[in-house]
Amino acid sequence: MEIKQIATDQHGHLSDRKLWNHDVAIQLAATDQVQLTQDHWSLIDAVQKIYDETGDTPPMRLLIKVLRKKIDDSVDSRYLYRLYPDGPVRLASKHAGLPKPKHCM
């Protein structure tokens, strides 16, 4: 994969969501030392859908509720932290091409 310059804000989130695609997500994840798996892609997809419906990045509880319906009833915060130990909502939002969640530090 060719590394391209990506316009991001001071937190590393895309400046323009329209520039997002799978290659951009992979590149953003690499900056966080994360190799995206199918589970990551499911999480990214859920975060994008919630954002499209609500206009905001989801809080952890809403994200878990959506993922329980989409993936499995056993999804919980531990599942999300196994995917993204340094902050599941923040990093999933970042890799999904979305702005930094307002509720994340």
Summary of the structure (lengths in Angstrom):
residues: 105
radius of gyration: 12.9
end to end distance: 31.4
largest distance: 39.1
contacts: 302
relative contact order: 0.20
helix: 53%
strand: 2%
